[in-house]
Amino acid sequence: HRNLRVWQRWVALAEQVYEATARFPASEAFGLQSQMRRAAVSVPANIAEGHARGTAGEFARSLRTSRGSLAELDTHIEIARRRRYLSGPVADALSKRVEELRIMVNLLSRSVKAR
């Protein structure tokens, strides 16, 4: 899984989410901050788990699960923007990365199904 570009990029995005949420109010430590971090971490973790299981079916299932976490993170970013926990440029950059990685996950998912 470490050789998969989508996994590598998601790990990098998870780091960015941790950095961006570090400045959230303390009242969000168990709320939006935690939810964003968990969603960001769950995508590469699901990809790694599905890939490690060694079957196309298991990998495809993990990619479907990852798509749900992608949508979750995208929603959290928008809420953080509206609450002004994230500046517009930071939220835009994170949203752009999420969209790029959503496309990568979709392409990978199609590739796995085609096998």
C-alpha positions as CSV (number, residue, x, y, z in Angstrom):
1,H,0.0,0.0,0.0
2,R,2.9,2.4,0.6
3,N,3.6,2.4,-3.1
4,L,0.1,3.6,-4.0
5,R,0.2,7.3,-4.9
6,V,-3.3,7.8,-3.6
7,W,-2.3,6.4,-0.2
8,Q,0.8,8.6,-0.1
9,R,-1.2,11.7,-1.0
10,W,-3.8,11.0,1.6
11,V,-1.3,10.6,4.3
12,A,0.1,14.0,3.3
13,L,-3.5,15.5,3.4
14,A,-4.1,13.9,6.8
15,E,-1.0,15.8,8.1
16,Q,-2.4,19.0,6.6
17,V,-5.7,18.5,8.3
18,Y,-4.0,18.0,11.6
19,E,-2.0,21.2,11.1
20,A,-5.1,23.2,10.0
21,T,-7.2,21.9,12.9
22,A,-4.5,22.6,15.5
23,R,-5.8,26.1,15.8
24,F,-9.4,25.2,16.4
25,P,-11.0,26.4,19.6
26,A,-10.5,24.1,22.6
27,S,-14.3,23.6,22.7
28,E,-13.9,21.7,19.4
29,A,-11.3,19.2,20.6
30,F,-14.0,16.4,20.8
31,G,-16.2,17.9,18.1
32,L,-15.3,19.1,14.6
33,Q,-11.6,18.9,15.2
34,S,-11.8,15.3,16.1
35,Q,-14.2,14.4,13.3
36,M,-12.0,16.0,10.7
37,R,-8.9,14.3,11.9
38,R,-10.7,10.9,12.0
39,A,-12.1,11.3,8.5
40,A,-8.8,12.3,7.1
41,V,-7.0,9.4,8.7
42,S,-9.6,6.8,7.9
43,V,-9.2,7.1,4.1
44,P,-5.5,6.0,3.9
45,A,-6.1,3.5,6.6
46,N,-9.0,1.9,4.7
47,I,-7.0,1.9,1.5
48,A,-4.1,0.2,3.3
49,E,-6.4,-2.4,4.9
50,G,-8.2,-3.3,1.7
51,H,-5.0,-3.5,-0.3
52,A,-3.4,-5.8,2.4
53,R,-6.3,-8.2,2.2
54,G,-5.1,-9.2,-1.2
55,T,-8.3,-9.6,-3.1
56,A,-9.8,-7.2,-5.7
57,G,-13.2,-7.5,-4.0
58,E,-11.9,-6.5,-0.6
59,F,-9.8,-3.7,-2.1
60,A,-12.9,-2.4,-4.0
61,R,-15.0,-2.5,-0.8
62,S,-12.3,-0.5,1.1
63,L,-12.3,2.1,-1.7
64,R,-16.1,2.5,-1.5
65,T,-15.7,3.0,2.3
66,S,-13.0,5.6,1.6
67,R,-15.4,7.6,-0.7
68,G,-17.8,7.9,2.2
69,S,-15.0,9.3,4.4
70,L,-14.0,11.7,1.6
71,A,-17.5,13.2,1.5
72,E,-17.5,13.4,5.3
73,L,-14.2,15.3,5.3
74,D,-15.5,17.6,2.6
75,T,-18.5,18.4,4.7
76,H,-16.5,19.0,7.8
77,I,-14.2,21.4,5.9
78,E,-17.2,23.4,4.8
79,I,-18.6,23.6,8.3
80,A,-15.2,24.7,9.7
81,R,-15.1,27.4,7.0
82,R,-18.6,28.7,7.9
83,R,-17.7,28.6,11.6
84,R,-14.6,30.6,10.7
85,Y,-12.3,27.9,12.2
86,L,-10.6,27.7,8.9
87,S,-9.7,30.7,6.8
88,G,-11.1,30.8,3.2
89,P,-7.7,30.0,1.6
90,V,-7.0,27.1,3.9
91,A,-10.4,25.6,3.5
92,D,-10.2,26.1,-0.3
93,A,-6.8,24.4,-0.4
94,L,-8.1,21.4,1.7
95,S,-11.2,21.1,-0.4
96,K,-9.2,21.2,-3.6
97,R,-7.0,18.4,-2.3
98,V,-10.0,16.4,-1.3
99,E,-11.5,16.7,-4.8
100,E,-8.2,15.7,-6.4
101,L,-8.0,12.6,-4.2
102,R,-11.7,11.8,-4.8
103,I,-10.9,11.6,-8.5
104,M,-7.9,9.4,-7.8
105,V,-9.9,7.0,-5.6
106,N,-12.6,6.8,-8.2
107,L,-10.1,6.0,-10.9
108,L,-8.5,3.4,-8.7
109,S,-11.8,1.9,-7.9
110,R,-12.7,1.6,-11.6
111,S,-9.3,-0.1,-12.2
112,V,-9.8,-2.6,-9.5
113,K,-13.3,-3.5,-10.8
114,A,-11.9,-3.9,-14.3
115,R,-9.6,-6.7,-13.2
